Amino acid sequence: MNAEAPGGNVRLKPVLVGVAVLAVIALAAFYTLRAPAPAPAEPAGPIAPAGTVALSDAAAREAGLVVEAARSVTRRQQLEAPGVLALDERRTARIGSPVDGKVIEVFVEIGDRVPQGKELAHMIGPIVHDAWAAYRKAIAERRTTQTELKLAVQADDRARRLFADKAISEQEVQRAGANRVAAEEALNIIETEVRRSEEELEHLGITNSEDPTGESGEQIPVKAPLSGVVLEKLITEGTAVTPGTPLFVVSDLSTLWALAEIDETAISHVKAGVPVEVSVSAYPGETFAGTIAWVADMINPKTRRVTVRCALPNPQGRLKPEMYATVMLGEGEPRPVVLVPSAAVQDIDGKPVVFVEDGKGRYRRRDITVGPDRGGAIEVRSGLREGERIVVAGAFLLKSELLKSTTPEG
């Protein structure tokens, strides 16, 4: 028995070591489970719901936020139509050459403002020489005929006196009278020829003169038929021209045309004399008043649209021909609409939005549907009610804060 005891103790040692290790592990687990769990971290500040920006009073003041109630006004529903500005053809002169000839002088350039009757250029041509020749010939014949008439009158008077003294026969008196009548008729014919030759010179723009001095009377002036701006100059000195060759385009830009295309279903809402408003991208937020002058009598068979021509006053010349425009025509009965300042509307993801006050220091994004921008006020067709308080100044800052909060970095 005693010989086996040492070997048995050797076998018990690994068991005792294992038991001790398990005891240590159990004790550590016991204390670990009894230790209190760490408290959750407190949020740094209030968490704003999605689509909402929260700002303190100080931050709002620093950003210049201004909140106002959306207002409602009574307005006639607007029909928007794309258009383009064009020259008023009633106030536009497209000047062409009246004769065959050559340009010898040009007095204006594109952009010059010219009064009516201003000489734009001088031309020469064979027709003016023929006109002067005909005029001078008529003048010479008139002088001769006037002399012949004077002699015929004197002969008639003398014959009448001699007949009274019974010095000549009645037949001679009648002959003298007939000569006088023939001379008077001849003078009338020559006077007609003189007037014709004068009108021919005036048609060429030349002031008739019995004997023109130098070469001034041989030049054909090209004059502006109306006051306006020289928009096109199609000739230079030395240009050879034929009748009808375009020379200049002069237009009075104080009035333009706005040509719009409307759908055929809206024809009943437009007629001559109805006021319109026109806007162009060059002056955002600004409109120009005009009047419908004409509605086309035919529908474009390809587009099923009708052309509407509007007269648009342009006294300051701010509007330019060929500008793209939006023409707003009134239609239907007046109705209440909600208006907000243009600065209140922001664009997020291609959609117009406003920021509505949602409790103190909170501003919620609100998607809206908008109408035309008229004089800095945008019509809200859906998404906003009258009286709701919206941010009208500083909305861009709220947009930036909202976009930052939706990015991974934010």
C-alpha positions as CSV (number, residue, x, y, z in Angstrom):
1,M,0.0,0.0,0.0
2,N,2.7,2.5,1.0
3,A,4.6,1.8,-2.3
4,E,1.6,3.0,-4.4
5,A,0.9,6.3,-2.5
6,P,3.5,8.5,-4.2
7,G,2.2,7.6,-7.6
8,G,-1.4,8.4,-6.6
9,N,-0.4,11.9,-5.5
10,V,1.3,12.6,-8.7
11,R,-1.9,11.8,-10.6
12,L,-4.0,14.2,-8.4
13,K,-2.0,17.3,-9.1
14,P,-3.3,18.1,-12.6
15,V,-6.9,17.7,-11.3
16,L,-6.3,20.2,-8.5
17,V,-4.7,22.7,-10.9
18,G,-7.7,22.5,-13.2
19,V,-10.2,23.0,-10.3
20,A,-8.3,26.1,-9.2
21,V,-8.3,27.6,-12.7
22,L,-12.1,27.0,-13.0
23,A,-12.6,28.6,-9.6
24,V,-10.7,31.8,-10.7
25,I,-12.7,32.0,-13.9
26,A,-16.0,31.6,-12.0
27,L,-15.0,34.3,-9.5
28,A,-14.1,36.8,-12.3
29,A,-17.4,36.1,-14.1
30,F,-19.3,36.7,-10.8
31,Y,-17.8,40.1,-10.2
32,T,-18.2,41.0,-13.9
33,L,-21.9,40.3,-13.9
34,R,-22.3,42.3,-10.7
35,A,-20.6,45.4,-12.1
36,P,-23.2,48.1,-13.2
37,A,-23.7,48.7,-17.0
38,P,-22.2,52.0,-18.3
39,A,-24.9,54.8,-18.7
40,P,-25.9,55.7,-22.3
41,A,-24.3,58.8,-23.7
42,E,-26.5,61.9,-23.4
43,P,-27.3,63.5,-26.8
44,A,-25.5,66.7,-27.5
45,G,-28.7,68.5,-28.3
46,P,-32.3,68.0,-29.6
47,I,-32.5,65.7,-32.6
48,A,-34.6,67.3,-35.5
49,P,-37.0,65.1,-37.4
50,A,-36.2,64.2,-41.0
51,G,-36.7,67.2,-43.3
52,T,-36.5,69.7,-40.5
53,V,-33.7,72.1,-39.5
54,A,-33.4,73.3,-35.9
55,L,-31.7,76.6,-35.1
56,S,-31.3,78.5,-31.9
57,D,-32.6,82.0,-31.6
58,A,-29.0,83.4,-31.8
59,A,-28.2,81.3,-34.9
60,A,-31.5,82.5,-36.6
61,R,-30.7,86.1,-35.9
62,E,-27.2,85.7,-37.2
63,A,-28.5,84.1,-40.4
64,G,-31.0,86.9,-40.9
65,L,-34.0,84.6,-40.9
66,V,-37.3,86.3,-41.5
67,V,-40.6,84.5,-41.0
68,E,-43.9,85.8,-42.5
69,A,-47.3,84.4,-43.1
70,A,-48.2,83.3,-46.7
71,R,-50.8,85.8,-48.1
72,S,-53.7,85.2,-50.5
73,V,-54.8,87.6,-53.2
74,T,-57.5,87.4,-55.8
75,R,-56.1,86.9,-59.3
76,R,-57.2,85.7,-62.7
77,Q,-55.8,82.3,-63.6
78,Q,-52.8,82.7,-65.9
79,L,-52.1,80.8,-69.1
80,E,-48.4,80.6,-69.8
81,A,-47.2,80.3,-73.4
82,P,-43.7,80.2,-74.8
83,G,-42.9,83.1,-77.2
84,V,-40.2,85.2,-78.8
85,L,-39.8,89.0,-79.1
86,A,-39.8,90.3,-82.7
87,L,-39.7,93.6,-84.5
88,D,-42.9,95.6,-84.8
89,E,-43.2,95.4,-88.6
90,R,-45.5,98.4,-88.7
91,R,-42.5,100.4,-87.3
92,T,-39.8,98.7,-89.3
93,A,-38.4,99.9,-92.7
94,R,-36.5,97.4,-94.9
95,I,-34.9,99.9,-97.4
96,G,-34.0,98.7,-100.9
97,S,-32.4,100.3,-103.9
98,P,-34.9,102.1,-106.1
99,V,-32.6,102.0,-109.2
100,D,-29.6,100.4,-110.9
101,G,-26.5,102.2,-109.7
102,K,-23.5,102.3,-107.4
103,V,-23.2,103.4,-103.8
104,I,-20.7,106.2,-103.5
105,E,-21.2,107.3,-99.8
106,V,-22.5,105.7,-96.6
107,F,-23.2,107.9,-93.6
108,V,-24.4,105.6,-90.9
109,E,-23.4,102.4,-89.0
110,I,-25.3,99.6,-87.3
111,G,-26.7,100.9,-84.0
112,D,-27.0,104.5,-85.0
113,R,-30.2,106.3,-84.1
114,V,-31.6,108.3,-87.0
115,P,-34.5,110.7,-87.4
116,Q,-37.0,110.5,-90.2
117,G,-35.6,111.8,-93.4
118,K,-32.0,111.3,-92.4
119,E,-29.7,110.6,-95.4
120,L,-28.2,107.2,-95.0
121,A,-26.2,106.9,-98.2
122,H,-25.7,108.4,-101.7
123,M,-25.9,106.6,-105.0
124,I,-25.4,107.4,-108.6
125,G,-27.0,105.8,-111.7
126,P,-27.8,106.4,-115.3
127,I,-31.5,106.9,-114.5
128,V,-30.8,110.1,-112.7
129,H,-29.2,111.6,-115.8
130,D,-32.2,110.6,-117.9
131,A,-34.5,112.2,-115.3
132,W,-32.5,115.4,-115.3
133,A,-32.5,115.5,-119.1
134,A,-36.2,115.0,-119.3
135,Y,-36.7,117.8,-116.7
136,R,-34.5,120.3,-118.5
137,K,-36.1,119.5,-121.8
138,A,-39.5,120.1,-120.4
139,I,-38.4,123.4,-118.8
140,A,-37.0,124.5,-122.2
141,E,-40.2,123.6,-124.0
142,R,-42.2,125.4,-121.4
143,R,-40.2,128.6,-122.0
144,T,-40.7,128.3,-125.8
145,T,-44.4,127.6,-125.4
146,Q,-44.9,130.5,-123.0
147,T,-43.3,132.8,-125.6
148,E,-45.5,131.4,-128.4
149,L,-48.5,131.9,-126.2
150,K,-47.5,135.5,-125.5
151,L,-47.2,136.2,-129.2
152,A,-50.5,134.4,-129.9
153,V,-52.3,136.6,-127.3
154,Q,-50.8,139.7,-128.8
155,A,-51.8,138.7,-132.3
156,D,-55.3,137.9,-131.2
157,D,-55.7,141.2,-129.5
158,R,-54.4,143.1,-132.5
159,A,-56.7,141.2,-134.8
160,R,-59.7,142.1,-132.7
161,R,-58.7,145.8,-132.8
162,L,-58.2,145.7,-136.6
163,F,-61.4,143.9,-137.1
164,A,-63.2,146.6,-135.1
165,D,-61.6,149.2,-137.4
166,K,-62.8,147.0,-140.3
167,A,-59.2,146.6,-141.4
168,I,-59.2,142.8,-141.6
169,S,-61.8,140.2,-142.2
170,E,-63.6,138.1,-139.6
171,Q,-61.8,135.0,-140.9
172,E,-58.4,136.5,-139.9
173,V,-59.8,137.3,-136.4
174,Q,-60.9,133.7,-136.0
175,R,-57.6,132.4,-137.1
176,A,-55.8,134.5,-134.6
177,G,-58.1,133.3,-131.9
178,A,-57.5,129.7,-132.9
179,N,-53.8,130.2,-132.7
180,R,-54.2,131.6,-129.2
181,V,-56.2,128.6,-128.0
182,A,-53.7,126.2,-129.6
183,A,-50.8,128.0,-127.8
184,E,-52.7,127.8,-124.4
185,E,-53.3,124.0,-124.9
186,A,-49.6,123.5,-125.9
187,L,-48.6,125.2,-122.7
188,N,-50.9,123.0,-120.6
189,I,-49.3,119.9,-122.1
190,I,-45.8,121.2,-121.4
191,E,-46.7,122.1,-117.8
192,T,-47.9,118.5,-117.4
193,E,-44.6,117.2,-118.7
194,V,-42.7,119.5,-116.3
195,R,-44.7,118.2,-113.4
196,R,-44.1,114.6,-114.5
197,S,-40.3,115.2,-114.7
198,E,-40.3,116.9,-111.3
199,E,-42.1,113.9,-109.8
200,E,-39.6,111.6,-111.4
201,L,-36.8,113.5,-109.7
202,E,-38.7,113.5,-106.4
203,H,-39.2,109.8,-106.7
204,L,-35.4,109.5,-106.7
205,G,-35.2,111.7,-103.7
206,I,-33.8,114.7,-105.6
207,T,-35.1,118.2,-105.0
208,N,-35.9,119.5,-108.4
209,S,-33.9,122.5,-109.5
210,E,-33.9,124.0,-112.9
211,D,-30.1,124.0,-113.0
212,P,-28.4,121.8,-110.4
213,T,-24.9,123.1,-109.4
214,G,-21.9,120.8,-109.5
215,E,-22.5,117.0,-108.9
216,S,-24.9,117.4,-105.9
217,G,-28.0,117.2,-108.1
218,E,-26.7,114.0,-109.7
219,Q,-26.6,112.0,-106.5
220,I,-29.5,109.8,-105.4
221,P,-30.0,110.0,-101.6
222,V,-31.2,107.0,-99.6
223,K,-33.3,108.4,-96.7
224,A,-34.8,106.9,-93.6
225,P,-38.5,106.8,-93.9
226,L,-39.0,106.7,-90.1
227,S,-37.1,107.4,-86.9
228,G,-35.4,104.4,-85.4
229,V,-32.2,102.4,-85.0
230,V,-30.1,101.1,-87.9
231,L,-30.3,97.4,-87.3
232,E,-28.7,96.2,-90.6
233,K,-26.3,97.9,-93.1
234,L,-26.0,95.6,-96.1
235,I,-23.8,97.9,-98.3
236,T,-20.5,99.6,-98.4
237,E,-19.1,102.4,-100.6
238,G,-18.7,101.1,-104.1
239,T,-21.4,98.4,-103.9
240,A,-23.2,97.9,-107.2
241,V,-27.0,97.5,-106.7
242,T,-30.1,96.8,-108.7
243,P,-33.7,97.7,-108.0
244,G,-34.8,96.0,-104.8
245,T,-31.3,95.2,-103.5
246,P,-31.5,95.4,-99.6
247,L,-29.6,98.4,-98.3
248,F,-30.7,99.0,-94.7
249,V,-33.1,97.9,-92.0
250,V,-34.3,100.7,-89.7
251,S,-36.7,100.0,-86.9
252,D,-38.4,101.9,-84.1
253,L,-37.7,99.7,-81.0
254,S,-40.0,101.7,-78.7
255,T,-42.6,99.0,-79.4
256,L,-42.0,95.3,-80.0
257,W,-44.1,92.3,-80.8
258,A,-44.3,89.2,-78.5
259,L,-45.2,86.2,-80.6
260,A,-46.6,83.4,-78.5
261,E,-48.0,79.9,-79.4
262,I,-51.0,78.7,-77.5
263,D,-52.9,75.4,-77.6
264,E,-56.0,75.4,-79.7
265,T,-58.1,74.5,-76.6
266,A,-57.3,78.0,-75.1
267,I,-58.4,80.1,-78.1
268,S,-61.7,81.0,-76.3
269,H,-59.7,82.7,-73.6
270,V,-57.7,85.1,-75.8
271,K,-58.9,88.0,-78.0
272,A,-57.6,91.3,-79.2
273,G,-57.3,94.0,-76.6
274,V,-56.8,91.7,-73.6
275,P,-53.8,92.7,-71.4
276,V,-50.9,90.3,-71.1
277,E,-47.7,90.1,-69.1
278,V,-44.4,89.1,-70.6
279,S,-41.3,87.9,-68.7
280,V,-37.8,87.3,-70.1
281,S,-34.8,85.5,-68.5
282,A,-32.7,88.6,-68.8
283,Y,-34.8,90.3,-66.0
284,P,-35.8,87.6,-63.5
285,G,-38.8,88.4,-61.3
286,E,-39.8,91.3,-63.6
287,T,-42.8,91.5,-66.0
288,F,-43.6,93.8,-68.8
289,A,-47.2,94.8,-69.7
290,G,-48.6,94.4,-73.2
291,T,-51.8,93.9,-75.1
292,I,-53.0,91.2,-77.5
293,A,-53.1,92.8,-80.9
294,W,-54.0,89.8,-83.1
295,V,-54.9,86.1,-82.9
296,A,-54.1,84.0,-86.0
297,D,-56.9,82.9,-88.2
298,M,-55.3,79.5,-88.8
299,I,-54.0,76.7,-86.6
300,N,-50.6,75.2,-87.3
301,P,-51.6,71.7,-88.4
302,K,-48.3,70.2,-87.1
303,T,-48.3,71.7,-83.6
304,R,-52.0,72.3,-83.1
305,R,-51.2,75.7,-81.8
306,V,-52.3,79.2,-82.6
307,T,-50.0,82.3,-82.9
308,V,-50.9,85.2,-80.8
309,R,-49.3,88.6,-81.5
310,C,-49.0,91.0,-78.6
311,A,-47.9,94.7,-78.7
312,L,-45.3,95.3,-76.1
313,P,-44.2,98.9,-75.2
314,N,-40.4,99.2,-74.9
315,P,-39.8,102.9,-74.1
316,Q,-36.4,102.3,-72.5
317,G,-35.1,99.8,-75.0
318,R,-34.4,97.1,-72.3
319,L,-36.1,94.4,-74.4
320,K,-34.3,93.1,-77.4
321,P,-35.7,91.4,-80.6
322,E,-35.2,87.6,-80.7
323,M,-35.3,87.3,-76.9
324,Y,-37.1,84.2,-75.7
325,A,-40.1,85.1,-73.5
326,T,-42.9,83.7,-71.5
327,V,-46.3,85.3,-72.2
328,M,-48.9,85.1,-69.5
329,L,-52.4,85.5,-70.7
330,G,-55.4,85.9,-68.3
331,E,-58.1,83.3,-68.5
332,G,-61.1,82.2,-66.5
333,E,-62.7,83.9,-63.5
334,P,-60.7,85.7,-60.8
335,R,-59.9,83.3,-57.9
336,P,-57.9,83.5,-54.7
337,V,-54.2,82.4,-54.9
338,V,-51.4,82.1,-52.4
339,L,-48.4,84.2,-53.0
340,V,-44.9,84.0,-51.5
341,P,-41.8,86.1,-52.2
342,S,-39.4,84.6,-54.8
343,A,-36.6,84.4,-52.2
344,A,-38.7,82.0,-50.1
345,V,-38.8,79.3,-52.8
346,Q,-35.7,77.1,-52.9
347,D,-34.9,74.2,-55.3
348,I,-34.0,70.9,-53.8
349,D,-33.5,67.8,-56.1
350,G,-35.2,69.7,-58.9
351,K,-38.3,70.4,-56.8
352,P,-39.5,73.8,-55.4
353,V,-39.8,73.9,-51.6
354,V,-40.4,76.4,-48.8
355,F,-39.5,76.1,-45.1
356,V,-42.5,76.3,-42.8
357,E,-42.1,77.3,-39.2
358,D,-42.7,74.1,-37.2
359,G,-42.5,75.2,-33.6
360,K,-40.0,77.5,-32.0
361,G,-36.6,77.1,-33.7
362,R,-37.7,74.4,-36.1
363,Y,-38.3,74.8,-39.9
364,R,-39.7,72.0,-41.9
365,R,-39.2,71.5,-45.6
366,R,-42.5,71.6,-47.6
367,D,-42.7,70.6,-51.3
368,I,-45.0,72.9,-53.3
369,T,-46.3,73.4,-56.8
370,V,-45.6,76.8,-58.2
371,G,-47.1,79.0,-60.9
372,P,-45.6,82.1,-62.6
373,D,-43.2,84.6,-60.9
374,R,-44.9,88.0,-61.2
375,G,-43.1,91.0,-59.9
376,G,-41.0,89.0,-57.3
377,A,-44.0,87.1,-56.0
378,I,-44.6,83.4,-56.9
379,E,-48.0,81.8,-57.0
380,V,-48.2,78.6,-55.0
381,R,-50.8,76.3,-56.6
382,S,-50.5,73.5,-54.0
383,G,-48.7,72.5,-50.9
384,L,-49.2,75.7,-48.8
385,R,-52.2,77.4,-47.2
386,E,-52.9,81.0,-46.5
387,G,-51.6,82.1,-43.1
388,E,-48.9,79.4,-42.7
389,R,-45.7,81.0,-41.5
390,I,-42.7,80.5,-43.9
391,V,-39.1,81.6,-44.1
392,V,-39.0,84.5,-46.6
393,A,-35.4,85.6,-46.0
394,G,-32.5,83.2,-45.1
395,A,-34.1,80.2,-46.7
396,F,-30.9,79.4,-48.6
397,L,-29.1,78.8,-45.3
398,L,-31.8,76.3,-44.2
399,K,-31.5,74.6,-47.5
400,S,-27.7,74.3,-47.0
401,E,-28.1,72.9,-43.5
402,L,-30.7,70.4,-44.6
403,L,-28.5,69.2,-47.4
404,K,-25.5,68.8,-45.1
405,S,-27.5,66.7,-42.7
406,T,-28.4,64.2,-45.4
407,T,-24.8,63.6,-46.6
408,P,-22.7,60.9,-45.0
409,E,-20.2,63.5,-43.7
410,G,-23.0,65.4,-42.1
